[in-house]
Amino acid sequence: MPNGSDENSVVPIIAAIEAPYLSDLSERDKPWDKHRKNTDQVSTHYRGSEFNVLADRTSFCSEFLDFRLTPRDEGELRLKLSTARFCRVRHCPVCQWRRSLMWKAKAYKVLPQIVEKYPKHRWLFVTLTVKNCPIVELRATLTWMNESFKRLTKLKDWPAQGWLKSVEVTRGKDGSAHPHFHCLLLVPPSYFSHGYLSQAKWVELWQRCLRIDYQPVMDVQAVKKGAQPMSLIPELLKYCVKESDLVADREWFLELTRQLHKTRAIATGGVLKQYLKELEEEPEDLIGQEETGEVDEGHLYFGWRKNVKKYKLLP
Ligand SMILES: [Zn+2]
């Protein structure tokens, strides 16, 4: 399509739709409504607590979305987020979703470089857990788990040359917390013939590092030979706490906020650090500005409508 020739072509389409909402206009932007609805819920949880300031910040998060229209094949137009103001509150459902998208995009870009540098190496996906703890002990439990993980990486038997670790906390039915680590390990090609660790051996090592008298639950999976670990990225770089757990119980959520304050969600080590270190920090860009030089066919603006729980097209 020649540059700018069809600038107004979407307007009649939009005019034809009764009450045009973002979710009607763009299939791939449907998740916005769900996340933003949960942000309202989180804001309500914060209201009246010592985190009142977070109630305000989250309630104003991504109230307005400015999408650029970019041409696709066959004259079809696609919405591409251009401007939005995010609250950047740690447990804001919208912001943690955006953060995860940015981290994943980064990882998808960098992993092929690592594979190119270590073509014969193998990847393991390891989940390390401990017994559930009371939510008020979450912080202390994570400190202990982190120290134990550090001990694990210093063992003679530790097979990985590089690792990425992300923290996930789920809510137990009884209101307890279940913290666990998801880890991506890069092991040398010789691992499966020399120094291989069975599932039982892994449990033994993790138990020893935790210095506990029970066998902790853990899971180890090897990525197939010659395969890239791309399929593991969504699991590794998702939220720290899933949205349904964030909104389920106000007291649990407020305590979670206290307990996780200034704790780290993602850590990297060994040879993976130089590639993935960026993931340890909050991404500066939550919009996704990677594609430049696209033809701009105009803009559409949407505002969050609390009552209908949808983003509505603004005139
Ligand atoms: Zn936010």
Boltz pocket constraint, residues with backbone or C-beta under 6 A from the ligand:
constraints:
  - pocket:
      binder: B
      contacts: [[A, 39], [A, 57], [A, 58], [A, 61], [A, 62], [A, 86], [A, 87], [A, 88], [A, 89], [A, 92], [A, 93], [A, 94], [A, 95], [A, 96]]
      max_distance: 6.0
